[in-house]
Protein backbone atom coordinates (compact mmCIF):
# COMPACT_ATOMS: atom_id res chain seq x y z
CA UNK A 1 0.00 0.00 0.00
CA UNK A 2 1.29 3.41 -1.00
CA UNK A 3 1.27 6.28 1.52
CA UNK A 4 0.65 9.94 0.70
CA UNK A 5 0.53 13.09 2.84
CA UNK A 6 -1.86 15.93 2.06
CA UNK A 7 -2.19 19.19 3.98
CA UNK A 8 -4.80 21.87 3.28
CA UNK A 9 -4.12 25.42 4.44
CA UNK A 10 -7.59 26.81 3.71
CA UNK A 11 -11.12 25.80 2.75
CA UNK A 12 -10.74 26.94 -0.86
CA UNK A 13 -7.81 24.56 -1.42
CA UNK A 14 -9.84 21.79 0.18
CA UNK A 15 -12.83 22.58 -2.07
CA UNK A 16 -10.65 22.37 -5.17
CA UNK A 17 -9.40 18.90 -4.19
CA UNK A 18 -12.63 17.41 -2.85
CA UNK A 19 -14.48 14.98 -5.12
CA UNK A 20 -18.16 15.10 -4.02
CA UNK A 21 -19.26 13.05 -7.04
CA UNK A 22 -17.47 9.98 -5.62
CA UNK A 23 -20.08 7.99 -3.68
CA UNK A 24 -17.90 7.48 -0.58
CA UNK A 25 -16.12 10.83 -0.90
CA UNK A 26 -12.68 11.42 -2.32
CA UNK A 27 -9.75 13.77 -2.66
CA UNK A 28 -7.55 14.76 -5.58
CA UNK A 29 -3.82 14.70 -4.84
CA UNK A 30 -1.43 16.67 -7.05
CA UNK A 31 1.45 14.40 -7.99
CA UNK A 32 3.62 13.60 -10.98
CA UNK A 33 4.20 10.10 -9.63
CA UNK A 34 2.69 7.32 -11.75
CA UNK A 35 -0.18 5.32 -10.23
CA UNK A 36 -2.62 2.82 -11.67
CA UNK A 37 -6.37 2.76 -11.18
CA UNK A 38 -7.23 0.52 -8.23
CA UNK A 39 -3.97 1.15 -6.36
CA UNK A 40 -4.56 1.10 -2.60
CA UNK A 41 -3.49 4.31 -0.86
CA UNK A 42 -3.12 5.27 2.78
CA UNK A 43 -3.77 9.00 2.83
CA UNK A 44 -2.67 11.13 5.76
CA UNK A 45 -4.75 14.32 5.65
CA UNK A 46 -4.51 17.57 7.60
CA UNK A 47 -7.64 19.68 7.22
CA UNK A 48 -7.64 23.48 7.59
CA UNK A 49 -7.59 24.58 11.24
CA UNK A 50 -6.79 21.02 12.34
CA UNK A 51 -3.89 20.35 14.67
CA UNK A 52 -3.56 16.66 13.85
CA UNK A 53 -3.65 14.55 10.74
CA UNK A 54 -6.23 11.86 10.01
CA UNK A 55 -5.66 8.65 8.08
CA UNK A 56 -7.98 7.44 5.33
CA UNK A 57 -7.54 4.28 3.29
CA UNK A 58 -8.63 4.62 -0.31
CA UNK A 59 -8.26 3.49 -3.88
CA UNK A 60 -7.06 5.44 -6.93
CA UNK A 61 -10.20 6.15 -9.00
CA UNK A 62 -9.07 9.11 -11.15
CA UNK A 63 -5.92 9.85 -13.14
CA UNK A 64 -4.89 13.19 -14.59
CA UNK A 65 -1.65 12.72 -16.54
CA UNK A 66 1.09 15.29 -17.05
CA UNK A 67 0.21 17.61 -19.91
CA UNK A 68 -3.57 17.28 -19.51
CA UNK A 69 -5.64 19.82 -21.44
CA UNK A 70 -6.70 23.14 -19.94
CA UNK A 71 -3.55 23.22 -17.78
CA UNK A 72 -5.08 20.88 -15.20
CA UNK A 73 -2.36 19.73 -12.79
CA UNK A 74 -1.24 16.11 -12.86
CA UNK A 75 -2.47 13.93 -10.05
CA UNK A 76 -4.74 11.19 -8.80
CA UNK A 77 -8.19 11.01 -7.27
CA UNK A 78 -8.57 8.76 -4.27
CA UNK A 79 -11.98 7.38 -3.29
CA UNK A 80 -12.39 6.81 0.43
CA UNK A 81 -12.72 3.15 1.42
CA UNK A 82 -12.01 3.23 5.15
CA UNK A 83 -12.76 6.57 6.82
CA UNK A 84 -12.84 5.83 10.58
CA UNK A 85 -12.74 9.49 11.63
CA UNK A 86 -15.50 10.43 9.17
CA UNK A 87 -13.30 12.90 7.31
CA UNK A 88 -15.86 13.13 4.51
CA UNK A 89 -18.40 14.76 6.84
CA UNK A 90 -15.75 17.08 8.28
CA UNK A 91 -14.77 18.15 4.75
CA UNK A 92 -18.36 18.77 3.66
CA UNK A 93 -19.07 20.77 6.81
CA UNK A 94 -15.91 22.84 6.27
CA UNK A 95 -16.53 23.62 2.58
CA UNK A 96 -20.35 23.63 2.57
CA UNK A 97 -20.57 27.19 1.27
CA UNK A 98 -18.45 26.22 -1.79
CA UNK A 99 -20.32 23.03 -2.78
CA UNK A 100 -22.81 24.79 -5.10
CA UNK A 101 -20.11 27.03 -6.58
CA UNK A 102 -19.54 27.11 -10.32
CA UNK A 103 -15.83 27.65 -9.71
CA UNK A 104 -13.82 24.85 -11.34
CA UNK A 105 -12.04 22.27 -9.21
CA UNK A 106 -8.97 20.18 -9.96
CA UNK A 107 -11.12 17.36 -11.33
CA UNK A 108 -14.27 18.85 -12.91
C-alpha angles and dihedrals in degrees: 000000000000120000126215133180121215126180125185119202097189143010094256092059089048091050091052092053100039117102106205092170090068107094095227095033127259147196133223115227120200108228140140090207114114117247133169127227110267095029110146114237133190104209121198107200132189112194123206112281091012120129096199136043125243126213123228126180114216148152130244106254102159133045127193109183127210110277096028115167122269091030092279109169119249116255150106136269116225121202114210114247103163115025105164095167092048093240091168091066091045090052094048091048091049096048100030094122090057099048095090093042120124089214110121121250130206091268109031 
